[in-house]
Amino acid sequence: MLTGSKIKLRAITKEDYEPFARIENVMESRLLMNDGIPFPPTMEEHESFLNGISSDKDDYMFAIETLESQEFIGTIAVYKVNWKNGTCYVGISIGPEHQGKGYGTDSMNTLLDFIFQYMNVNKVKLEVFAFNKQAIRSYEKCGFSVEGTLREEIFRYGKFHDVLVMGLLRRDYIENIN
């Protein structure tokens, strides 16, 4: 278990499957995190996904739980770990009713601390839709910077949008926390 100032990151349990599915099936959330067709998966598909993540040695997903209420509010993941080159990707999903309260930033900082202290990772990357301004601000607070733009990469809301590639180097992270 990893603890931040507002949240703790812990292993996902079977009790999390239903709240996970509720969060992931909110259309607003699906439109922000999935570059495919935002059709809601079935409960069986959610369970299969979570079981697959837990058995993959290069992908790690944590439940996000508030310290105050001990409520499951979302997930955060490290994936596509490239052990040879010291890189990985991160992704986060928090239920809409818990967004804008600092849980995402605290969760990401807690995960980054774990990645840079305990994994042989030099660079953490993520992709975010350019219109997701709230997420971009949160990532910038954590030290990420835009490294590139995938022009007109996704189709949402009747038009094509850019996807931003953001990154954070270990040395920049350490410099930020000191």
N, C-alpha and C positions, 0 to 999 in steps of 0.2 A: 504494500500500500504506500502511496506517495501522498504527502499532505501539503497543501498550499495554505494561503491565508483565509480562503473562503470555501475551498473544496478539498475533497480527497479523491485520488484516482485509485481504483481497485479493480480486481479481476471481475469480469462479467459473470453473473450467475444465471441460472434458469429463471429466477424471479425477475430478472431484467428484460427478458424476451418481450413481454407484453408492453411495458412502457417504451422499450426501444422501438417496437413496431408502431406504436402510436405516434412517436416523434417523427420517425422516418416516413410515415405515410401522410403527414401534413403536406399538402400540395406546395405551400409556400416554401417549406424546407426542401422538398424534392427539386424544386426549380433552382435552388441555390447550390446544391451539392452534387448533382448528377448531370453529367454531360450527355447522357442518353435520353431516351424517351422517359418522361417523368411518371410512368405508370406505377401505381403503388404495388409492391410485391405482396404475396400472400404471407401468412404467418409461417408457413412451412419454409418459404424462401428466406425469410428473415432468420429462422432458426438454422437453416443450412449455412447461410452466410456467416453467422456468429460461430458456429461449430467449426467451419473451415478456417476462420481467422485464428481461433484458439489453438489449432493444430499446426499452423504454419510458422516455421522458425524465422521467417523474414518479415512477418507482419504481426504487430501486437496492438490489441485494442483494449482500452480501459474504460470502465464505467466512470462517469463523473457523478459524484454525490456531494450535496451541500453539507458543510460541517454543521450548520445550524439545525436543519431539519432531517438530515440523513436521507434525503430524497434523491432518487435517480433522476438526473436532469439531462443526460446526454452521454455521448461517447467521444473519445479522442483516440487517435491511432497513430502509430509509427508503421510505415509500410515501405515496400520496395527498398529494404535495407541492402545496400551494396557494401558488403564487409571489406572487399578488396580496396575500393576507392574511398571508403569512409563517408558515404552519403546516404541520405534517407529522405523520405517524404513524410509529412504529417498532415492530418486532417481532423476536423472537429465538427460535431453536430450537437447543438443544444436546442432543446424545445423552445418554441417561440415565446412562451410565457416567462422564460428565464433569461432571455437575451437582454442586453443593455444593462446588466447589473454587475458586470465585472467578472462573472464566472468564467467566461471564455478566455479572457486575458490571463486570469489566475491559473486556469487549467493548462493553457499553453506554456506559461512560464514554468509551471511545475514539471510538465513533461520535458521541456527544453533542459531544465536543470538535470533531470535524470539522463537524458540522451548525452549531454556533453560531459557529465561526470562519470557515467558507468558504461557507456557504449563507445566503441572506437569510431566515433563519427566526427568528421571535421566540418560537414556542411549539411544543414537541414533545408529542405525545399518544400514548397507548396504551390498549388495553383488555385487562383481565386477568380471568379467572374468579375470583370471590371466594374460592373454596376453594383456590386455588393460592398458599398462604401463602409458600412459598419464593420464588416469583417476585415477590410483593408486597414482601417484605423486600429483595430485590435492587434493585427499582426505587426503593424509599425510600432506600436507601443512595446511589443515583445522584442523589437530589434530587427525584424525582417525588412528588407528593402527590395524594391522592384528590380529584377534583373533582365526582364524581357517581356515582350508582348506577343501573344499569339493572336494575330489579327483575325477578326470575324470568325472565331473558332467555334462558337456555339450559337444555337438558334433558340431564342426565348422571347416571349412577349411580341411575336410577330416580326422580329428582325434579328440580324446577326450581331453578336457582341464579341468583344475582345476578352481573352483570358490573360491575366497577369501571372507571370512566373516570379515568385518571390523567394529569396534565399537568406540564410543567416549562417555566417562562418563562426566556428568555435572561438576564434580570437576576438571577433566583434562582440560575441555574447559575453565573454569573460570581461572585456573592456567595459561593457554596459553595466554589469553587475558590480563592478569595483568602483 
